[in-house]
């Protein structure tokens, strides 16, 4: 059961402050009857049968997670349930419903709803609705969602550019690049990074997209291009330029040390790793990752005792930080010395 008998008393209401004005009970009932299902069958393990009866007569406002599950039982989409001849009311109701979905932790479902609503907005030339969807999507992907198809965002970005909303398009484009990177789609991340930089973005996005592009190039094994991209970003930033309180130069030197390490240019790798350590704020996780890199490189350069001392200090930090994955990685590094 999703909850207790409060469902039967209709005490659950959507989280949105605005009321959803579309009555969906009759449409749900028609879908249920079309499948030959009883109220008891669709309510099983979800809620009381009497609650379904109240729902079908629009006497209660079910919680969003219950609507989603009931809709699945009768094989109808939530979008279809919310359809109405009054398009503005329908669109507003669907927007509010996505807010409820997010409030109940169903971010992926909300994004799927927003995608469908986006295409409706574009085909209906509803610019105001499209802008509202953009702001919701940007908030959601900033929370770290990456589990659903985001290919439609490409069309969204192109549309925003066509509307003269370049800054909006750039912010969404950077988030798309970040998602592609997190999914390991290196070539797509590189392509998007280059597209963003060609649009002459503000320095903040240019730097983020540039580092993301260089990191993706590194991971797909294009070391020369990765090196050039890191250097290009390094040359365009002012002194002490930061991302999330950390100097950008530190990220770049850290990346360059990885590039040179992959190509066995160990002295260059050490120089950049040492610069990263000197630039990162201590005692951040980034600092200790760079320090661990220094230890590995010192070992490669033949300074085994020094490397052991450095890596042992790093191990102490990761143990105190309770980062078991880092501890495991470091133990492997120690075994290789």
Secondary structure, 3 states (H helix, E strand, C coil): CCCCCHHHHCCCCCCCCCCCCCCCHHHHHHHHHHCCCCHHHHHCCCCCHHHHHHHHCCCCCCCHHHHHHHHHHCCCCHHHHHCCCCHHHHHHHHHHHHHHHHHCCCHHHHHHHHHHHHHHHHHCCCHHHHHHHHHHHHHHHHCCCCCCCCCHHHHHHHHHHHCCCHHHHHHHHHHHHHHHHHCCCHHHHHHHHHHHHHCCCCHHHHHHHHHHHHHHHHHCCCHHHHHHHHHHHHHHCCCCCEECCEEHHHHHHHHHHHHHHHCCCHHHHHHHHHHHHHHCCCCCHHHHHHHHHHHHHHHHCCCHHHHHHHHHHHHHHHHHCCCHHHHHHHHHHHHHC
